[in-house]
Every structure is written in structure tokens, then in C-alpha cells.
Amino acid sequence: MNGAESLVQTLLNAGVDCCFANPGTSEMHMVEAIDGHDDFRAVLCLFEGVCTGAADGYARMTGKPATTLLHLGAGLANGVANMHNARRASSPLINLVGEHAVHHVAYDAPLTSDVAGVAQPMSAWVRTATSSESLSLDAIDAVQASLAANSDHMGNVATLIIPADCAWGEGRNAPSGIPPVERARASVEVVSGIANRMGERSLLLIDGAGMSEEGVQQAGRIAEHCGCQAITVTFPARVEGGPGLPKIGRLPYFPEHIIDLLADVDHLVLAGARSPVSFFAYRNLPSDLVPEHCKVDLLVHRHMDVVAALADLADAQGAPAEPVEVNLKARPAIPEGPLNAHTIALTLGAKIPEMSIITTDSGGGAAAFPVLQTCVSHSWLNLTGGSIGGGGPVAVGAAVACPDRPVYALLGDGGAGYTIQYLWTAAREKLNITSIIYSNRSYGILDVEYRRLGINDVGDKAASLFDLSNPDINWVDLARGYGVPGVRVRTGAELAAALSEAENTDGPYLIEAILA
């Protein structure tokens, strides 16, 4: 048994059995070790940003880490943007990154770099292995670090750097299994104090496990009993929604809209969420968006037991065991006429199957959130860190994790261009992913932000930096080049027909929705 074999066996013993990989020469012993285990799934991705995004999606749907297998510092750097999103989602993720053999580093070969330095900003835990015999123990530590109750700013990305001689040298087995993770609970004093202060002018802001099905139920009990609002953050990692669950709103994106929402709120209760701040700094607008008159209470941090805290708070208020006001199943009609973000949302609400998984990126996909909340059971996986190019890769990971559930990736054409290689992996693995490209041929948000500066006359050079035409991207042809069938649609009826075709297609399908 060499070090690489001991590492893979240790991961399997700990329940980690999936790897999204883009390996190189320094990882060949890892590839050999993975090849020796039929129960260890290996998924090739053509770009490292797809690897890290897919591992993020897999973790959000399973609650356990997948690994990535990446080639030296350059390969890891290609995956950093979606590591950022995974960190913001607190998704457990383990990067296995090759490194030159210890004796070879001193020669400064062309691919030599500071691998740990690349990993550090996005990782809660970084270690460079020092021997083949201890590599299995390093693997156990990496798994534990990815599952630890880390604070929000740390996240749960663990990066294990593996010099080639540690992979090919003699290894040894590590103890199997890992101890369960204990999540701290909110104290009785904190819960009772907040319960006594809550009323109609309170707002319950929820994130993390609080947006699980049980968490949403408990939040609904609280909101209904005291008459307050219950909403999630702007970019939640995962939300369970649909008929039979209380409807949970979402914090707006632009700071002035958040200020308006909080203007009449006297009491803000944070349940796994952080206090609202502006996504970017703007002149003449505050960064901290909580009004001075509003008292802020921290019920529980995201890395603590959020669901238990919500249940304790509902019980402390004497709320009924089950919320009465829940979403009723009411599918919308398929809209007529040209497509926009809202008509696409209505068509999705009319057509997609129960228990769908929705992944989003930048673009108009967010408009589907309130519509789907009321009409179809689903899991919503949001772009968490604002680093676009996450939606497609997250869909890959979700589809690998949940092969019996249909996945819909709602992607702006700008963000889709970052990681379009995910389509090839979806085709190769025959994943049940329907990708909808919101095609307005522009970085629409940048045009909005530019005009927010008070600039109404956008010059040709500035406009060219927001424009995705000249030439137009043919997303259907691009998808076919990756082995994915697709169609271009312009109306609600055409989109509905395309969604039916996608549902009857074995494997992935792409719909280019031309926005009016």
C-alpha cells in the first residue's frame, strides 16, 4: 500500500466516496489509487472551476464532502472562484492538490508555485503532507476539518497538498470513521429573552440549516404566532420550498431596497444569518443597513444548531406545533407572448416536476424564487458568494448527488460563459440537468450598476464592456458541441414545449431563452 492508496481507503472509510477531478502528472498515483476502488466515483471536469463548483453542489445536497483532485497551484487557482462560493455556503469540500516531490521543489520547475498560498484565502484548513506514512492521518484530519462547526468567515473548505513522493511512498491504514460533529445550542436565557421581545415589528432573518424543511416549519410557527416577517438572506446556500411549507421571503439585493424593508422593523432576530450589509459600497449609502432604531438580537450563529434554536424559540413563545398558514399548491398558467425573467418563472412554475432541484447563477433566474415557493416542492441552491459561473457546476454536483431528482440550472448568459465546460461533464455522466440560458446578450447587472452612478448616456466604449453581442453566442450550437441537445425559444408556449422535451430526454438538455 502506498500513500495514495492509504489516503483513498481512509476517505472511503470516512464515507467520502466521490471526486470531481482534473488531474495532471503530479496526481497520477492518486488516479491509480482511485482506479483501484469501484466504490469511489471519479467524475472528470474539463476546468477546475467546474470541479470545485460541482463539489459544492454535491455537498449542499448530501451534507457530506466530495473531493476535488487538482493539478498543483495553477490548477487550484483555476478553481478558486467557486471555492469562494463554497466557503460562503459553508459547504464541506476537500481539495486534494498535487505538489512536486519534496526534493524537486528546490529546482523551481515551470509549474512550481506557492500552493498553500493559493489555498489559504478560501480554505478553513490547509496542510502540506510531509510523509507517505502519515498521509492517511492527514486525510482523516481533512475530513474532520470539512465537517467542523466553523464560523461563517472560515467556511468548510479543507485543502490537502500532496507532494508526489508522499503519494508513491509506503503508506499505512488509518482508523476508520470520524466522530460526529456537535453543534452548540442557543442558551435558554438567550431564547427566552428574544421570545419575550418579539412582536409584529420584529423580523426573523434566517440562513444555514434554518432553511431546511424542518427549519422553515419552525420559522413559520414563529412568524404566524407573533405576526412578524420571516425571510432568508439574499444569497442562501439552500432553501426548501413548495406547497405545505410556510412561504419565506428573501432579503433584496440593492441596499436602498433593504433600507426600505427595514424602515418599519424595530427588532431584528438573526437565526443563522449575519446582520444585513450592502453587497458593494455606494456613495451616499451606508454599508451597515440596519437602522439605528432597530434592536438586533443574535439567536444563533450559522455554525450552531439553527433548527433547534428556531424550535426552542417557537416553543418559548407558546406557538402552535404546526404553522397554519402554508403555501397551497397552485400552478400558474403558462404565459403568452415574449419571454422575460417573470414569464420564464411562471412557465417553470407551471411545468417542472415535484422535487426538482434549482441552481442559479447571475441573471434573471432569481425571479423564479417567489413563484416556485408557492407551487412546486423543490430545493433551491443559490449563488452564494457572488462569484459568477457557479450555477452550472453546482448543478453537476447536485445531479451526481441526487440522480433521481431533476435539476434545473437557471443561468444568465454572462455567468454561463465562465464555466460552460460543465455541459461536457453533464453529457458524459448522463446527468438529468436542464439548463436555461437567459439570453439578453449582455452583462445586464453591469449596465444597471453603471446607470446607478447617474450616467444616462452610456458611451460606446463603456457599452462594449457590457455587451455580449457582435458576435452573438449561439448557446444551442455550443451545447451540441459538448454533446448536449438543445433548442432556442422566444415565448412561454415554446418554453413549455421545450421543458416537456427536456423531461423526456435521457441526460442533459439546454434551452436558450431569448429575452424580449
N, C-alpha and C positions, 0 to 999 in steps of 0.2 A: 504493500500500500504506500503510494507516495502522498505528498502533502495535498495535492489537488483532490485525490480520491478521498482522503480523510475529511476534507472540507465539505465535499458534496454529500458524503454519507452523514456527516454531522447535521447539515442543513435538512436532509430528509428526516433524520431522527427528531428534529425540532418542528417538523410539519411544514417546512418551506420546500416546495416542490415545483416551482415554475420560474423560468429565467427568460427574460427578454434580452436578446444578445446581438451584439455587433462586434465580434472578437477580431483580434489580429495575432501576429506572430507570438507575442509575449503571453497570450492566453491559450496556446494550443494544448497544454497539459490540462487546463480546465475543461476544454472542449472534450478531450479524451475521457476525462472523469465523468462528465455529464453523459457522454455516449454510452457509458457502461451501466446506466440505470434507466430501465424502461419507465420507471415511475417518476422520473424527473423530466418535466416538459420543457423543451427548448424551443423558443419562438424567435426566428431571425427577423430583425428590423433593418431597413436599409439606411437608417440615420439614427444616431444615438439619442436625439431628442424624441424620437418615437419610442425608443426603449424606456426612457425614464418616464415619459407620459403614460405609456401602457402599464408600467409597474404601479404608477399612481392610481390609475383606474381599477386595476386588479385589487389593490389594497382597499380602496373605498368600498368595493362590493363584497369583499371577503373578510375584512378586518385583520388579515394577516399579510406579511410581506411577501412580495415576489423579489427576485434578484434581477439586477441587470449585469451583463458581462460586457465590459467596455475596454477599449484599447488605449492604455497609457493616458497621460494627461490630456493630449489632444482629443482623444475620444470622449473622455469625461467632460471636457469643456463643451463639446458639441451637445451634451445632454443637460447642461446647467440650467437653461431657461425653464425646462419642465421639472427639474429638481426644485427650482424656486416655487413653482406651483404646488408640488408635493409637500414641500416644507410648510407652506401656508395652509394646506389642507390637513396637516399633521398625519399624513399617510405613512404607515410603516413601509420602508423601502430599504433594500440593501444593495448597494453598488459593490460589485466585485471588479476591481480595476487592476489590470496587469501593470507590471513595472519591470524595468530591466533587472537582470540578475544583479545582486549587490556588487559583485566585483566589476560589473560592466558599467555602472553608473559613472565612475570616475573618468571614463573615456569621452563623455559628452557626445554620444552618438546623436544623429539628427533628431530622433524623437524623444530625447531626454528633456524632461521638464519637472517642475515642482508639482507633482501630482497632489500631494497633500494640500498645497497652497490653493490649487484649483478647487478641491473638495470642501475646504473649510467653511466658506461663507454659507453654503447651503446644507451643511451636514451637522447633525447634533453630535455625531461621534465619528472620528476618523482615526484609523490606525494603519500603520505600515507593518506588515508581518516581518518578523525577524528570524524565524526558523521554520523549517518544514514540520518539525515535531510539534510545534505549538500552534500550527495553523488551524487545527480543529478547535482548539480553545478560543482562538480569535473568532472563529465562526459563531460559536455559542455567544460570545460577548456581543457580536454584531446583531444577532437576532434579539437578544435582550435589550440592546440599545434602541432598536427599531420599534419595540413594543413598550418601551418605558413610558411612564406618565410624565412626559416632558412638558415644560411650559410652552406657550404659543410661539414665542420668538425662536425657540430651538427647533421645533418640528421633530420629526422622527426618521430622518434620512440617516442611515449608517453607511459609511464608506470604508471598505476594507481593501487596502492596496496590497497586491500580492507580487513580490519580486519573483521572477521566473525560477530562481533556484529554490525558493520556498515551495513552489508547486511541484518541481521534479524531484526534490529530495525525499528522504524517507519520512513518512508520516505515521501518526498513531490515532486510534479512535478516541473520541471524547465522550463524556457521559451523555446519555440520550435524554431528550426532553428539556424543558425550561420551566422554572416556577411561574405560577400565574401572576399577572400584574394586578396589584392592589391600587384601586382608585380611592383617593381620600373623599370623604363625605362632608357636606356642609354641616357646621355645628348646629345644635338645637337652638342656641342663642341667636345665631345669625338668621336661621329660618323663621323663628317666632317673631323676631324684631321686624323683619321685612313683611311678614304676613300681616302684622298689625298696622303697617304704614301704607299698604297697597289700597288703591281705590280706583275710581273711574278715570282719574287723571294720571294714572300710572301707565307705563309702557314696559312690557316684558320683552327684552331683546335676547334672542336665543341663537346658539350656534353649537357646533360639535354634535355629540350624541343626542343633544336635546332635540334635534330634527329627525331622529329615528321615529318609527311608528309609535313606540311607547312614549317617547318624549313629546311628540306632537299631541298625543292624547292627554298627557298631564298638563301641557301648556293650555290646551283647550278648556280643561277643568278650571284652571286659574282665571283665564280671561272671561269665561262665562260667569263665574261666581262673583267676581269683583267688578265686572264691566269694563275692564281695561283692554288695551290693544295688546296683541301678541304677534310679533314679527321676527323674521330672521334677518341676518346681516345681508349686505349687498351681494357678497360672494360666498355663500355657504358651500361646504365641500359636498354634502349630500343631504337631500331633503326627500322624505317620504310623503307623498300626497295622493289625493284622489277621494272618491266617494267613501263615506263612512269615517273620514278623519276631519278634525276641525281645520278650517281654512287659515293658513298662516301667511301673512303678507311678507313683503320683503322691503328692506330699507332702500330708498332711492340711491341713485348714483351721484348726481350732481349735488354739491354742498348746499346750494340755496333751497333745493327741494327737501333735504334733510332738516335744514333750519325751519322750514315751514311746518314740517311734520312734528317737530319737537316743540313748536312755539307754545302749544297748549298742554304740554306734558310737564307735570310738576315732580314726577318721581320716575326715574329710570332704573330698572332692575336688570342686571346683567347675569344671564344664565348660560355660561359657556362662551359668552360673547365679550368683545372688547368695546370700550366706550367709542362712540362714533367719531371719526375724524375724516377730514376731506381726503379724497384719494390723491389729489395733487394740490399744490399751493396755488392760490389765485390772489391777485391784488385786490385788496378791499374786502376779502372774505377770511374768516377765521379758519385756523386748522382744526381746533377743538370745536366741535359743532354742538356740544351740549350747552343750552342756555344757562346763564348764571343762576336763575331762579330754580333750576331743576336739581333736586337731590339725586345722587347716584348711589345705588346700593349694589355691591357685588354679592350675588348669591353663591356663585361657584365659578371657578376657572374652568376652561375647556378641558384641561388635563385631569380634572377631578370627575366624580360621578355625577354628571349633569342630570341624568334621568332620575336618579334617586332624589336629588335636590328638588327637582320640579314636583315629584310626587309628595315629598315631605312638605313643600310649600302649599300645595293644594290641600293636603290633609290638615295642616295647621290653620288654614282658612275655613275649614269645615265644608269644602266644596263637595258636591255630589260625586259619587265614584266614577260616573261616566259623563262626559260632556253631552249635552242635548243637541246643541247647535253644531251639526256636522254637514259636510258637503253632501248634497244629493246628486245622484247620477243623472246628468242632463247633458247629453251630447249636443253640441251646436250643429246647426245646419251648415252644409258646405256653401261657402260664399260664392257669389257670382263676380265676374269681372276680373280685372288685373290683380296681380299679387303685390302685397306689401307685407311687412312683418306681422300685422294683425290678422290679415286674411290667411296667411300661412298658419298662424297659431290656431285659428278656428278650424281649418282643414285638418290639422293634426288632431285636434280635439275630437273631430268627427270620425277619424279613420284609424288611429293607431290602436293596437291591441292592448288589452289589460296586461299589467305587469311589465310594461315597457321600461326600458332604461333610456334616459335622455341625457346626452352630454352636450355641453355648449362651449362656445368659444366667443370671440368678439363678434359683433354683427347683431342682426335682428332677432336671433334665437331667444333672447331673454323675454321677448313679448309673449312667448308661449307659457311662461311660468304661471301667471294667474289663470289662464284658460284651462290648462291641464289640471290645476289644483281642484277644480270642481267636477271634472267629467270622467277621468280615467285613472286607475291606480297605476302609479309609476314611481321610479326612483330618479331623482334629478341630480345630476353631477355637474356642478358649476365650474367655470374657470375661476380659480381661487386667487391666484397671485397677480392677475393682470398681464402675465406674460403670454401673448397670443401664440397660437399654434398648439394648444393643449387639447382641444376638443376631439380631434381625430384620434390621436394616440390614446387618450383616456377611453375612447370608445373601444379600441382594440383590447385594452386590458379588461374592461367590463365584459366584453363578449367572450373572452377567454375564461373569465371567472364564472360567468353565468350563461353557458351555451344554450340553455332552454328559454332564454328571455330575449325578445327582440330589442335591438339597440338602435337609437336614432341620434345621429350626430348633426347638430344644428350649427353650421359654420358660416361665418362671414367669408367673402371671397378673399379679403386681405389676410385673415388669420389662416385660412386653409392653405395658402401658398407657402407657409412656413414649414409645414410637416406633411405635405401631400403624399410622401412616401408611405404613409400608413396604409394607403389603399392596397399596395402590393402585398403587405403582410395580411391584410384582411382577405384578399383573394387567395393567397397561398393556404391560409388556415381555414378557408371557407367559413368565415365569421358572419354572423347574422347582423350586419350593420347596414342601415340605410343612411347614407349621407345626404343632407340637404344643404346645398351651397346657396346662400343668399347673395345673388349676383347683382350688385349695383355698380360694379366695376369701379370701386373707389375705396379708399380708406375713409369711410364715412365719418367716423368719430373725429378724425383729424380735421376735416372740414368744419365740423361743429365747433371743435375747440379753437380753431383759428378765428372763426367768426365771434366767438365769445370774447376775444380781445377787443371787439368793437370794430373789426375790419370788415366792411361790407363789400369792398371792391377787391376781390382776390386776384392778384396778378398772375400772369401766365406761368411764371417760374414757380410760384407757390402752388398754383393749381396742379402743376405737373407732378408735384411731390405727393399729392393725394389721389392721383388719377391712376386707375388700373386698366385703362383702355389704350389703344394705339401701341401694340395690337391687343384686341380683346382676347382674354384667355378662354379657350374652348374647354370647359371642365368635363364635358361628356367625352370628347376625344382623349383628353388627358387620362380620364378614368379607364377608358378602354385600353390605353397603352399599358396600364398597370394590371389589366385583367379583370376589370370591374365593369359590368354593363351599366348603361345609364340613359337618361333622357332629359331633354330641356323642356320646361313647362312655363306657361305665362298666365294661367288662370287657375282659379280654385278647382274647377272641374278637371282640368288637366293634371293638377297636382294630386287630386283624389285618385284619379286613374293610375297615376304613377306609383302612389303609395300601395295600391292594390297589387300592381305588378311586382313591386319590391317584396311584398309579403309572400308572393308566390314564387319568388326566385330563391334558389338554393345558394346561399352565400351573399356577398355584399352587393349593394346596388347604389348608384349615385343619381340624385336628382338636382339638376341645375335650375333653380327657381329665379327667373328673370324678374327683377323688381321694377314696378312701374315708376 
